[in-house]
Amino acid sequence: MTIIIFIFLLLLPLIGSADQDAFVGVNIGTALSDMPNPTQTVILLKSQNIRHVRLYDADRAMLFALANTGIHVTVSVPNQQLLGIAQSNTTAANWVSRNILPYITTTNITAISVGTEVLTTTPNTAPVLVSALENIHSALISAKLDSQIKVSTAHSSSIILDSFPPSQAFFNRTLEPVMISLLEFLQSTGSYLMLNVYPYYDYTRSNGAIPLDYALFRPLSPDKEAIDLNTLLHYTNVFDAVVDAAYFAMMYLNYTNIPVVVTESGWPSKGDASEPDANPDNANTYNSNLIKHVLNNTGTPKHPGVATSTYIYELYNEDLKAGSTSEKNWGLFNPDGSPVYVLHLTDSGSVLANDTTDRTFCVAKDGADVKMLQAALDWACGPGKVNCSMMLQGQPCYEPDTVAAHATYAFNAYYHRMGMADGTCDFNGVATVTTTDPMVGEMVHSLMVHRWLRLTRLLRAAYRYATRFRFLI
């Protein structure tokens, strides 16, 4: 009887979160040499039906670009600012005043991550972590935003030890005092545990103990499933096992009603020679299966049907990141908005299901030298064999009459005539690829007017011809 009661307690559902649908969001890193501007990024987000994003700071331009989109935004307090915020309520209030209040009326900021993986990357600040969260939350209370914006902090899953079987998992003992204070804060404020889950690293560091299929969500035969002998729960993938390990670790400290939100998860599409499993096929398989798993509200074996909302790491490849090749290649998209690989998702209405491969355009770079633009325009309309007659005075693409606008028309025409091949949108460095269609505004209006007038002339000519023909009869 005692064993039955123990198992029943282990399998108690998570209170208060089962009625919420899970979402898939993306992280937006900025360590790339050709970072798209915020407007281009928001256009890409909208084209992919991405409704949740996580930023690693509170970038002013990005928050302005996200205004009036309805996209749920998690902003972050950088690790280097934690100490000052923890030591001063005034500093925390100033941070909220600078980074939240100017945008909150139009930008849907729903969470603040106070630091990222603080306990494992900057352990010297661990003793003040919870104070930083409390001071930010107090500032939100003063601004009457505490019910709208949750406060938490993102953790590496490495803070959980002995993670399989999940029922035996516990937080690193040296971190236990901090975790107890943190969990008490999360529970009292109705917030959630932010956890970064990387089956790629679990797999590559397991010395062959973890099968690749188990890491990638591939179907397993029943005899290949991992079984927690304490609970008799069957695990078919690493992701669920790590999430449940977090739930069991919290339960070990007597916290059973704090949801887990996975703030980072993904798979690299390229690696060094020593990283053969960092490749496009595995990245595609993992992220496609992850998205389906989350959006199906499958939950985990411990909490079936309970949302495990997840942010994919990450939107763009970050070529400026330090470390191995794989560290630079977690992105779903290239800077020009084209996909690194096309996800295996068939429902075009769902998140990240839209293929942008053929939705790229070539435009003049902002701030490009006018003389260089003119030279590139002359080449495109001459040796490049672009038909530039549409830009002559009186023609539909004459307006706006600027070198940049005319160059964009010519560049884009050449780029598409060349099949959008690599290197066909450079023009000596004054052009760039974007997912934003340049045929907008005055040019589209002029083109529509031009076509309407042409159609009107054709209809009038047809009417005159028909009238003359009827007279002759």
Phi, psi and omega in degrees: 000319180299319180295319180297317179295321179299314180295321178300317179295322180296329186261010177303134180292155177289126185286132166084003182233358185289340183269005182257135177284144178283156175230160172244124176242187177224151171271145179240100174272162185233013182273061177227147188288338182233059184295123176299151178288161184305323179297316178297321180296317180294322176300317178296316179302314182293322180295336181258010179057034178276120186248000179220129178227154175235127179256151180268009177204205174227059186301127185300311183296321180293319180293324175294319181295330180278356181299141175062020176262340184080356180295132179284128187241127168257121177258166184229146169269118179301147184305323185290348179262356185298315186301312180298320180291323180292329185271350186213121173298326180295317178298318178296317179297321178294322179297315179295320180297323182278323192252351180239306188301321181293344188243342193297335181286337182239337180253132189276072178281121186242349181203154174233123172266112181274091183086164179227120179051043183299317187294337182252337182257327178228066186299341179293339178265000181305318182297339183252003184302309184295325176299322178295317178297316182296321181290321176296317180296321178298321178295324177291323176299316180298327180271004181059039180242004186294334179278343182265328186240121177275150179240129177206193177211139185276134182244148165287143179292351179289352175288347179263125180256155178053053190282354171223132359292147183306326183294345179259004185290150176207157177285148176314125186302326181292340180263356188304316179300320178293316182296322179297315178295320180295312181296325176297319178295313181299318181293318183289335182258001180070029181264194185220160178278123176269126185225131175266120187241118184233086175303334177303312181289322176302318181292310186290336181262006186270358181055040176087357182288331180257120178292147180301317181300324179292327179283331187264008183068017178289151181300139179240145172289153183308326182285348179264350180290148177273133184243129172276107186291343178282328184244347185064020176281139180260132180246126182255000180201156181294319184307308181297322181296320180291317179298316179294327176300323177294318178297317180292322178296321176293320180296326177301329178263012176073033173241115187238002184234029178253116180291159174252129170245126181276111185273344174210133169197144181178194181207132181287146182262359181203144180212177175289177179301332180274004182235060186295336182274358171271091183213164185300322182296314180292321179298317179296314181299312183297307185293323177297314180292324178298313181300314179298317182299316181290312185289340176283358183054037181297324185073199180240166178305323178288324182230069180298136179082356179269132184302135170237074182299143190218138173257123179284137174258106010203182184290309184244150165295140182246093186289346181267000180289145179283163175105199184290171179301322182297328180298336184266357192228051175262355189287153173274335185227153170278165181302333180278002178091355177281147183286142172294325172205156182267117183298148180279065180235130186259338182278101186294346179273352184267172183299135174062021182265357184263123180280118180261015183307314183262014181250049176241152185223157179250125184227161175291138179292142174299133177078009179295148179300129185297320180295321178291323176297317181296319179296318179293322178296316179299321180293317182298319181280349179252261180302331180286347174062032173278136176282103185260014182296336181291347181260004177288157181302132181093348180266161190298335183254021176289321178265141355288138185277072177229155179298319182297317181293316179293322179296319179300317178301312183291317180300314184293321178297316179296315182301316181284328176294331179269014176072024179056033182290154177303137177088356182266004174230070179229304178050056180057034173087006182258004180235158178211154179272142180215162173265001180270120181294120180287347181279067180231171173068226188297326182294316178296317179299314181297320180295320179294317178298316180300314181293323179295316179296320180296317179296319179300316179298320180294320180294320178296317179297319180295322180294316179297319180295317180295320180296316180296319181296320181292324179295319181294326178292000000 
